[in-house]
Structures are given as structure tokens and as C-alpha cells.
């Protein structure tokens, strides 16, 4: 008779090797437990670094608005609704893209979060250049 058939436990601490029900319960418990959360430090560092870049895009959009308001005042004409829509989109885009990217990719890990934030930053920059070209037209 083998030592497993005799009801002896193996050298695993707290686990009886011959009890298949115990093994099934432990395996099921591992599967049902929450996924391992990524460490917050790299996520926060990446979010802060990209946040500075998105803030710079926002500062550029506000500076464009202030410059166009000064130019329109010097010319004696108010800004039309088209200019306000374009400038408003330029101001709202960077924070909206940043928050959306964080919400979508926060749980994916630091590298994927950085990739999503980089794509959103590129989108924000392209949108800023497009809106500037629309204002010059």
C-alpha cells in the first residue's frame, strides 16, 4: 500500500495531497480571487509625466485663445461663433483625452497605460495643429 493510499499527507504545509476535494477548492479559490493589481508607483509616475504634457497642450490652447482675443480687440471685431467653437474644442480636447485614457487603461499596467496615453497625446497634438490650421483659413 502506498503512503498516499494510507492517508498520510505529503510534505506540503497545510495541504493533504491525497484529498482531491481540497485541491479543487484551492484551485477554485485562486481563480475566483481578484486579479493581481499592478503596483501603483509606475502607474502614477507615468500618469504624472503624461499629465504635464497634456497640461502643456492645454496651456497652448488657452494662450491661443488669449492671443486671438487680443488680436480681435485690436482689430475692433469680436470673435465669431466659428472661432469660439474651434477654440473651445482646442481647450476641451487635452483634458478630455487625458481623463478618457486614464479611465480606459489604468488597470492594464504601466506599459499599456503609457502606450494609450502616448496615443492620446499624439491625438491631442494633431487636433491642436488641425484647429490652428482651421483658424488661419
Secondary structure as a PSIPRED ss2 file (coil, helix, strand):
# PSIPRED VFORMAT (PSIPRED V4.0)

   1 X C   1.000  0.000  0.000
   2 X C   1.000  0.000  0.000
   3 X C   1.000  0.000  0.000
   4 X C   1.000  0.000  0.000
   5 X C   1.000  0.000  0.000
   6 X C   1.000  0.000  0.000
   7 X C   1.000  0.000  0.000
   8 X C   1.000  0.000  0.000
   9 X C   1.000  0.000  0.000
  10 X C   1.000  0.000  0.000
  11 X C   1.000  0.000  0.000
  12 X C   1.000  0.000  0.000
  13 X C   1.000  0.000  0.000
  14 X C   1.000  0.000  0.000
  15 X C   1.000  0.000  0.000
  16 X C   1.000  0.000  0.000
  17 X C   1.000  0.000  0.000
  18 X C   1.000  0.000  0.000
  19 X C   1.000  0.000  0.000
  20 X H   0.000  1.000  0.000
  21 X H   0.000  1.000  0.000
  22 X H   0.000  1.000  0.000
  23 X H   0.000  1.000  0.000
  24 X H   0.000  1.000  0.000
  25 X H   0.000  1.000  0.000
  26 X H   0.000  1.000  0.000
  27 X H   0.000  1.000  0.000
  28 X H   0.000  1.000  0.000
  29 X H   0.000  1.000  0.000
  30 X H   0.000  1.000  0.000
  31 X H   0.000  1.000  0.000
  32 X H   0.000  1.000  0.000
  33 X C   1.000  0.000  0.000
  34 X C   1.000  0.000  0.000
  35 X C   1.000  0.000  0.000
  36 X C   1.000  0.000  0.000
  37 X C   1.000  0.000  0.000
  38 X C   1.000  0.000  0.000
  39 X C   1.000  0.000  0.000
  40 X H   0.000  1.000  0.000
  41 X H   0.000  1.000  0.000
  42 X H   0.000  1.000  0.000
  43 X H   0.000  1.000  0.000
  44 X H   0.000  1.000  0.000
  45 X H   0.000  1.000  0.000
  46 X H   0.000  1.000  0.000
  47 X H   0.000  1.000  0.000
  48 X H   0.000  1.000  0.000
  49 X H   0.000  1.000  0.000
  50 X H   0.000  1.000  0.000
  51 X H   0.000  1.000  0.000
  52 X H   0.000  1.000  0.000
  53 X H   0.000  1.000  0.000
  54 X H   0.000  1.000  0.000
  55 X H   0.000  1.000  0.000
  56 X H   0.000  1.000  0.000
  57 X H   0.000  1.000  0.000
  58 X H   0.000  1.000  0.000
  59 X H   0.000  1.000  0.000
  60 X H   0.000  1.000  0.000
  61 X H   0.000  1.000  0.000
  62 X H   0.000  1.000  0.000
  63 X H   0.000  1.000  0.000
  64 X H   0.000  1.000  0.000
  65 X H   0.000  1.000  0.000
  66 X H   0.000  1.000  0.000
  67 X H   0.000  1.000  0.000
  68 X H   0.000  1.000  0.000
  69 X H   0.000  1.000  0.000
  70 X H   0.000  1.000  0.000
  71 X H   0.000  1.000  0.000
  72 X H   0.000  1.000  0.000
  73 X H   0.000  1.000  0.000
  74 X H   0.000  1.000  0.000
  75 X H   0.000  1.000  0.000
  76 X C   1.000  0.000  0.000
  77 X C   1.000  0.000  0.000
  78 X C   1.000  0.000  0.000
  79 X C   1.000  0.000  0.000
  80 X C   1.000  0.000  0.000
  81 X H   0.000  1.000  0.000
  82 X H   0.000  1.000  0.000
  83 X H   0.000  1.000  0.000
  84 X H   0.000  1.000  0.000
  85 X H   0.000  1.000  0.000
  86 X H   0.000  1.000  0.000
  87 X H   0.000  1.000  0.000
  88 X H   0.000  1.000  0.000
  89 X H   0.000  1.000  0.000
  90 X H   0.000  1.000  0.000
  91 X H   0.000  1.000  0.000
  92 X H   0.000  1.000  0.000
  93 X H   0.000  1.000  0.000
  94 X H   0.000  1.000  0.000
  95 X H   0.000  1.000  0.000
  96 X H   0.000  1.000  0.000
  97 X H   0.000  1.000  0.000
  98 X H   0.000  1.000  0.000
  99 X H   0.000  1.000  0.000
 100 X H   0.000  1.000  0.000
 101 X H   0.000  1.000  0.000
 102 X H   0.000  1.000  0.000
 103 X H   0.000  1.000  0.000
 104 X H   0.000  1.000  0.000
 105 X H   0.000  1.000  0.000
 106 X H   0.000  1.000  0.000
 107 X H   0.000  1.000  0.000
 108 X H   0.000  1.000  0.000
 109 X C   1.000  0.000  0.000
 110 X H   0.000  1.000  0.000
 111 X H   0.000  1.000  0.000
 112 X H   0.000  1.000  0.000
 113 X H   0.000  1.000  0.000
 114 X H   0.000  1.000  0.000
 115 X H   0.000  1.000  0.000
 116 X H   0.000  1.000  0.000
 117 X H   0.000  1.000  0.000
 118 X H   0.000  1.000  0.000
 119 X H   0.000  1.000  0.000
 120 X H   0.000  1.000  0.000
 121 X H   0.000  1.000  0.000
 122 X H   0.000  1.000  0.000
 123 X H   0.000  1.000  0.000
 124 X H   0.000  1.000  0.000
 125 X H   0.000  1.000  0.000
 126 X H   0.000  1.000  0.000
 127 X H   0.000  1.000  0.000
 128 X H   0.000  1.000  0.000
 129 X H   0.000  1.000  0.000
 130 X H   0.000  1.000  0.000
 131 X H   0.000  1.000  0.000
 132 X H   0.000  1.000  0.000
 133 X H   0.000  1.000  0.000
 134 X H   0.000  1.000  0.000
 135 X H   0.000  1.000  0.000
 136 X H   0.000  1.000  0.000
 137 X C   1.000  0.000  0.000
